[in-house]
Amino acid sequence: MLQTDTDSFTLSLADGPYYRADIPYRFTNRTGAPVYVVNCNGDVSPSLDRYDDDRWSLAWSPEMNGCLSLPIVIESGASYADTLRFAAGIDGNLSFNQIEWSRDSATFRLNWVQALSSFADTLPFGPQIPLEHRVSNPFTLRIP
């Protein structure tokens, strides 16, 4: 399961017209088999899903380089920890990866779409692990 270290994060205004937050997370492989994480030079940033109208939908994806490195392999029972360095323009700021925002806080979850149950070095790289293993606990992002 993917787990953040807290259930609430406050965005800060960064240099320039965008907001940022560091979101530490840990993945513990409970799938019973190795998990292969597609990456570019070690970048494995998850996307953000937002909870609105009783459903989850993609809200933000990280900007990543287009290379393909060897997969990061997380053996069954092992853990992998990292930090999502989230940064985005808010509502109409098109100068950076944008996220729509309509209130002071919203509920999100991480979605590690790059986590696969097998790996091939051509598209498609492999099947994703089941959703319940690659999404995090819900958490709140707040604008100060």
C-alpha positions as CSV (number, residue, x, y, z in Angstrom):
1,M,0.0,0.0,0.0
2,L,1.0,3.6,-0.7
3,Q,1.0,5.7,2.5
4,T,1.7,9.4,3.1
5,D,3.3,10.4,6.4
6,T,0.4,12.7,7.4
7,D,-3.2,13.3,6.3
8,S,-2.8,17.1,5.6
9,F,-0.4,19.2,3.8
10,T,-0.3,23.0,3.4
11,L,0.8,24.5,0.1
12,S,3.3,27.3,0.1
13,L,3.7,30.1,-2.5
14,A,7.0,29.4,-4.3
15,D,9.2,31.9,-6.0
16,G,7.2,32.5,-9.1
17,P,3.4,32.2,-9.6
18,Y,2.9,28.7,-8.3
19,Y,2.2,26.7,-5.2
20,R,4.3,23.8,-3.9
21,A,4.4,21.1,-1.2
22,D,6.6,18.2,-0.4
23,I,4.6,15.0,0.1
24,P,6.6,12.2,1.6
25,Y,5.3,8.7,0.9
26,R,6.1,5.0,1.4
27,F,5.1,2.0,-0.7
28,T,5.1,-1.4,1.0
29,N,4.8,-4.2,-1.5
30,R,2.0,-6.4,-0.3
31,T,1.1,-7.8,-3.7
32,G,2.9,-11.1,-3.1
33,A,5.2,-10.6,-6.2
34,P,7.8,-8.1,-7.3
35,V,6.6,-4.6,-8.4
36,Y,8.4,-2.9,-11.3
37,V,8.3,0.9,-11.3
38,V,8.8,2.7,-14.6
39,N,11.1,5.7,-14.2
40,C,13.4,8.1,-15.9
41,N,16.8,8.4,-14.1
42,G,15.1,7.4,-10.8
43,D,12.1,9.8,-11.1
44,V,9.0,7.9,-10.0
45,S,6.7,10.8,-9.1
46,P,3.1,9.7,-8.6
47,S,0.1,11.7,-9.9
48,L,-2.6,13.2,-7.8
49,D,-6.3,12.2,-7.9
50,R,-8.9,14.5,-6.4
51,Y,-12.1,13.5,-4.7
52,D,-15.1,15.4,-6.0
53,D,-18.8,14.5,-6.4
54,D,-18.3,11.1,-4.8
55,R,-15.6,9.9,-7.2
56,W,-11.8,10.1,-7.8
57,S,-10.4,11.7,-10.9
58,L,-7.0,12.7,-12.2
59,A,-6.2,16.2,-11.0
60,W,-2.4,16.6,-11.7
61,S,0.4,14.7,-13.3
62,P,4.1,15.4,-12.8
63,E,6.2,16.7,-15.7
64,M,8.9,14.0,-16.3
65,N,11.7,13.6,-18.7
66,G,11.1,11.2,-21.6
67,C,13.8,8.7,-20.9
68,L,13.4,5.0,-19.9
69,S,15.7,3.7,-17.2
70,L,15.7,0.2,-15.9
71,P,12.7,-0.4,-13.7
72,I,13.0,0.0,-9.9
73,V,12.2,-3.4,-8.6
74,I,10.5,-3.6,-5.2
75,E,10.4,-7.2,-4.0
76,S,7.4,-8.7,-2.2
77,G,7.4,-7.5,1.5
78,A,10.0,-4.7,0.8
79,S,9.3,-0.9,1.1
80,Y,10.3,2.1,-1.0
81,A,10.2,5.6,0.3
82,D,10.4,8.9,-1.6
83,T,8.9,12.4,-1.6
84,L,6.6,13.9,-4.3
85,R,7.8,17.4,-4.9
86,F,4.5,18.9,-6.0
87,A,4.4,22.2,-7.8
88,A,1.6,23.7,-9.8
89,G,-0.1,26.9,-11.0
90,I,-3.5,27.4,-9.4
91,D,-6.6,28.4,-11.4
92,G,-5.6,30.1,-14.6
93,N,-1.9,30.4,-14.0
94,L,-0.7,28.8,-17.2
95,S,3.0,29.4,-16.5
96,F,3.4,26.0,-14.8
97,N,1.7,22.6,-14.7
98,Q,-1.8,23.7,-13.6
99,I,-4.3,22.3,-11.2
100,E,-7.9,23.6,-10.9
101,W,-8.8,24.8,-7.4
102,S,-12.2,26.1,-6.2
103,R,-11.8,26.3,-2.4
104,D,-9.3,26.5,0.5
105,S,-8.7,22.8,0.7
106,A,-9.5,19.6,-1.2
107,T,-9.1,15.8,-0.7
108,F,-6.4,14.0,-2.8
109,R,-4.6,10.7,-3.0
110,L,-1.4,9.7,-4.7
111,N,-1.7,7.3,-7.7
112,W,1.4,5.5,-8.7
113,V,0.5,4.7,-12.2
114,Q,4.1,3.6,-13.0
115,A,3.8,0.6,-10.6
116,L,3.6,-2.6,-12.8
117,S,3.3,-6.3,-12.1
118,S,5.8,-7.2,-14.9
119,F,8.0,-5.2,-17.2
120,A,8.9,-5.1,-20.9
121,D,11.1,-2.4,-22.4
122,T,8.6,-1.6,-25.2
123,L,5.1,-0.1,-25.0
124,P,3.0,-1.1,-23.2
125,F,5.6,-1.7,-20.5
126,G,3.4,-4.0,-18.5
127,P,0.1,-4.3,-16.5
128,Q,-0.4,-1.9,-13.6
129,I,-0.7,-3.5,-10.2
130,P,-4.2,-3.4,-8.7
131,L,-5.6,0.0,-7.9
132,E,-5.9,-0.7,-4.2
133,H,-2.1,-1.3,-4.0
134,R,-1.0,1.8,-6.0
135,V,-3.2,4.6,-4.5
136,S,-2.5,6.2,-1.1
137,N,-4.6,7.1,1.8
138,P,-6.7,10.2,1.3
139,F,-5.2,13.5,2.4
140,T,-6.0,17.2,2.4
141,L,-4.1,19.9,0.5
142,R,-4.7,23.4,1.9
143,I,-4.0,26.8,0.5
144,P,-2.8,29.1,3.3
